[in-house]
Amino acid sequence: MYSLVSPENTWMLMTIMLVAVAASIYLEQKYAWASKLSGAIIALIFALVLVNTNVIPSHAPLYDDIIWGYAVPIAIPLLLLQANMNKIWRETGRLLFIFLIGAVGTVCGAVLGTMVLGSAVNGLPKVAAMMTGSYIGGGVNFTALADAFKVSGTLVSSATVADNLNMAIYFLILLGIAGNAFFRKMYTHPLIDDVEKNGVSDESKTLAASYWGRKNISLKDIAMNLMYAVAVVTISKIIGGALGGVIPVDNWFMKMGNTFLGSQYVWITLISMIFATFCEKQASAMNGAQEIGTFFIYMFFFVIGVPASIMDILMNAPLLLVFCLIMVVVNMFFCLLGGKLFHFNLEDIIIASNANIGGPTTAAGMAISQGWNKLVGPAMLVGTFGYVIGTYLGIIVGSLLGA
């Protein structure tokens, strides 16, 4: 299809993409409405509008070769530098246990949702894989699994739109549970009682406002971050390519093993986790890794909006919203049931479920906004642990469902 900017005009396309990404980040950090919508979905909307008005093409070497081929894999090891397993195990306490119960619920929700809606949506097992990774980890895993299973751009965009609508509903439900008399009667809630007695501290507001604040970063930091990320991806591609070439696909089990061990993202995750855990001093000294990795992920969200047809999204998103809601409801059921059986506080259950579905930043953000300051650090840590296991479980779920 004709577009104002040709697919070969890489510099102009890159300018448009980076303007859209920069605008998305600016809006997200400047305005409350944009923050609730999220910069990622704003970037996707920019791309969606530009491609459906024929300003930019739906396919171009910039999207396929540069962003998918380089930016996405490089982002993941940078974002996993926080995945220090010793620290996660040492500091999360009981929250990690209820988080793992929720992760089981996410997997069961993906299987149930696929059984219910599988015939209604083409490629739903691939969406199940992506959303399993996302609803145990976060956007890092969603990105990795979209690439690992070669999910079409329209399906990725539709799933992203459905996911964001679902998240808005989900967060309102969680906040409703925190204030609901029935749930307060069923579970203990010491932090809620403390906040209602003493109020929310100013410190919690400052922490939220400064999450993406200015940080010290040097030329050496940039060099070390990019060197590390590229080296991890290179090693992972070599290992994944070698194993993918020798493991036969004679039956479903061997095929699943080939998909799992042959994926570069499995090895990127494993190597990144090992480095973050056993080279803690070096990992903590790599300033700016989260910012650089997140910026690359924003470019990914722009690119997944490019191949999407607005009509296709309007047709697919409602059913995918139902699918995402099924996953969330099952996750919450497991967390609430497990929390009751093992005598967890209501705040622990809410934050663990949030860390599953929303990831570390939204879980920490909810803890901050509610004044549950004791749970901010553990929320970040268990959410980061989700990054570690999300891709693995997503690949297993996708393979079992036939993606």
N, C-alpha and C positions, 0 to 999 in steps of 0.2 A: 504494500500500500504506500502511496506517495506521502511524504512528510516534508515539512518546510526545511528541516535540517536532515541531511542525508546520513545514512548509517556510517559512511566512511569519514564524516567530519568529526573525528574523535575529539579535537580540542573544543569545538563548540558544544558538543554533547557533554563533555566533562565540565565545562563552565556552567551549563544549565544545571547539571546534577549537583555541583558543589554549591551553587547559589541556593538551590532548593534545600539542601542539607543544612547550610548555614542559617537560612531563614527558619527552618524547623526547630533547630536548637535554640535560636534567639527567641522565638515565640514561646517555646516550652518553658524557658527560664524567665520570661518576662511577664506572661499573662496566665492567670489562674485557669481560664477555660482551656488554653492550649496545654497546660500541664496535665489537666485531667484527660484530655484527648490523647496526649503523649506525642513527643516529637517524631517518633517512628511512624505513627499513623499519619501525621501531617506530611512527612516526606513521601509516603506512599500515595497520598491524595494528590500532591503536586504532580507526581509522575503519571497518575491515572488521568488527570485532567489534560496534561500536555500530550499524552499519546492519543487520547480519544478525540482531541481537537486537531490531530495531525501536525502538531508542532515538532515532535520528535518521533523517531521510528520505534517500532515495537521490538526490533532486534538489531543489535549492532555489536561489533567486536569489543567495544568498551564494556558492555554489559556481560557478555558471555565469556570473554577471555580475561579481562582485567579484574572486574569486580568478583565474579564467581570464581575465577581461576586463581587470583592472588589475594585480594583484599579480605575475602571471607576467611580463608584458611589462616591468614596471618593474624586476624583479630582474635581468634579463639585462644591460642596460647597466652596472649597478652591478658585476656580477661580471666584466665585460669591461674594467674600468678598468686591469687589469694587463696587457692585451694590447698592450704596447708592442713593435711589430714591429722597431724598430731594436735594442732591447735583446735581443730574442729572437735576432735574426740575429747580433748581435755576441758574445753570451755562451754560446750553446749548443754551438758547435763542431760536431763530427762527430755529436753526438747527434741533431741535427735531421734529418740525412740518414737515419739508420736509423729515426727516427720516421716519416718520410714513406714509407719502404719498408713499414713496418708499416701505415700508413694505406691503402696500396694493397691490402695483404692483407686488411684489414677490409672494404673494398668488395667484393673478390672473394669473401670468405667470405659476405657478405650475399647476393650473387647466387647462389652455390652452394647455400646453405641454403634459399633460396626455390625453387630448381629441385627440390631433393630433397623438401621438405616443403610446398610451396605448396598442394597439393590437400588436405592434411590439416588445415590451420588457416585458417579464414576470416580475411581481413584481414592475412595474413602480409606482403604487400608494405609495408603501413603499419608493421608491427613492424620490418621490414628497414630502413626509413627511419629510425625512431627509434634502433635499435640501431647503425646506421652512425654517426649523429651522436654517440651516447653512447660508442661504442668507438673514436672518433677524438678526440672532445672529452670530454664528461662530462655530468653531469646538466643543465647549462644547455641543451645541444643536444637532449637527450632531451625536455626540457620544451617547447622551441620547436617541435620536429617533431611532438610529440603534438598540439599546438594547430594547427600548420600543416596537418596532414592530417586533423584532426577525428577522431582515434582514439577509439573507445568506451572508457568508463571501465573496463569489465571487461577489455578487451584490454590497456589500459595497466597495470592492476594485475597481471594475469597475467604480462606481460612484466617488470614490476619484480620480482616474486617470483622468476621464473626467472633474471633477471639477477643478483640477489643470491646465489642458490644457485650460479650459475655462477662468480661472482667469488670465492666461498670456495674452490671447487675450483681455480680458476685461480691464485690466490695461493699455494696449497700447491704447485702444479706449478712455479711460478717459483722458489720457495724450494728445491724439490727439485732443479731444474736447477742452481742456484748451488752445491749441495753434491755434485752427481753427478760421479763420477770420469770417466765417458765425456765429458761436456761440458767438463770441465776439461782433458781431454786434447785436445779438438778446438779450444778457444779459449784465448787468453791471458787471464789474470785477475789483474792486478797489485794491485787494491784488495782482493780476497779474500785474497791472499797477505799483504798488509800488515796486515789485520785479524787474521788468524790468528797473525801474528808479534807484533803489538803490542797486540791487544785493541781493544774498542770504547770510544771516548772518552766521558767523562761529558757533554761538550758536546752530543753527538748526542741523548742522552736528554733533556737540558734543552730542546732545540729541539722535540722531539716533544711534550713535556708542555705547552709554552707556546704551541702553535700557535693555540689559541682562547683564549689568556690575555687578561687585561684590557688594553685599549688606551686611549690618550687620544682623546676625542671631545667636540666642543663642539656647542652649539646651531647655530652657523654651519655645522659639518660636516653635520649632519642636513639643514639647509635647502638647502645646495649640492648634496648627493647627490640629494635628491628632486627638486629643480628640474631638475638635469641629466638624470636618468632620464626624467622625464615629458616634457621637451622632445624628447629623442631619440625616444621612442616616438611622440609626436605627429607629428614630421617624417617618421618612417618609415611611419606609417599613411597619411599624405598621399601620399607617393611611391608606396608599394605599391598603394594604391587607384587612383591615376591610371594607373599602368602596367597593372595588372590589368584595367582597364576598356577599354584601347585595344588590347592585344595579342590578336589573334584566336586561336581554338583549332581551326583547320581540320584540323590534322594533329598527330601525336604530338610532333613537334619544337616546334611553336608552342605546343602545350598545356604542354609542359615549360617553355618560356620564360615562359608566362603564370604558371604555378605558382611558378617561381623568382623572377622579377622582381616579381610581384604580392604576394609574401609580406612582411609587415612585418618578420619576423625576419631576412631577408636584409639589409634596410636598417638594422635595429637593430645587427646585427653589424658591418656596414661602417662606419657612423657612429661606433660605439663604438671600433672599431679605429683609425680615423683620429684621433679625439680622444686616445686613449691614446698614440698614436705621436707626434703632432705638438704636443700640449699636455702633454708629460711632466710639467712642473713643476706644472701645475694638477691633473692626474690624481693625482699622488703625494700632493698635499696634501689630498685628499678622504678623510679618515680615517673609518672605519666603513662604507665602501661594501660591503666583502665581508661584514661581519656582517649588515647590513640586507638585502642581496640573498639571502644564505643563509637568513635567517629567512623571507623570502617564499617561497623554494623549499621549505622545510619545510611551509608551509601548502599548497603545491601537492601535496606527497606525501600529506598528509592527505586532500585533496579527491579525488585519484585513487583512493583506497581506498574512497570512499563509494559509487559506483555498482556496486561489484563484488559478485558472488555467490560465496560460498565454494566452492560446488559447481562453478561455472564455472572458477574458478581451479584447483581440483584437477584438472579435466579438461584445461585448456589449458596449465598451467604445465609439465607433463612434456615435451610436444612442443616448447614454446618453450625449455625448458632445452637440448634437443638442438640446436635452431637456434642458440642462443647459443654452445654448445660448438663447433659447426662454425665459427662466425665467429672464435672465439678460437684454435682450432687452426690455421686458415689464417693468421691474423695472426702467430702464433708461428712458423709454418713460414717465412713471408716474412722475418721478422726474423732468424731463425737462418740461413737461406740467404743473405740479403743480408749479414749480419754476417760469415759465412765468406768470401764472395766479396770483400768490401772490407776484410777483416782488422780487424774490430772486436773490442774486448775483450768478454768474456762479460758483465761488469757493465753495459756500455753497452747491449747487446742486451736484457738483462732489464729495465732501467729504461725503455728506449724503448718496449718492448712494454707495460709497466705504464702508462706515460704515455698510450698509445693506449687501452687497455682500461679502466683505472681512473681516468684523469685526473691532474691535477697533484698533488693532495694525497696520493693513494695512492702515486704514484711517489716523491714526496719522502719519504713515510713509510717506504716500503720501503728507500730509500737510507739514511735515518736509522737504522732498526732494524738494518741490516746493517753500519753504520759506514762506508759509502761517502760520506763527507762532501763530497768533491769533486763529487759528482753531484747533491747536494740542490738547489742553485740551478738548474742546467741542467734538472733534472727538472721543476721548477715552471714554467720558461719554455717548454719544448717542450709540456708539458701544456696551458698557457694558449694556445699557438698552435693546439692542437687545438680549443679553444673557437671560434677564429676560423674555421677551415675546416670544422668538423664539421657545422654546419647546412647550409652550401652543398652538401657532398657527400651529406648525408642527403636533401636535397630532390631532387638529381639521381638518386640511387639509387631513391628512392620513385617518382619520375615515370617512370623507365625501366621499372620493374617493374609499373607500372599502379596505383599507390596512389592 
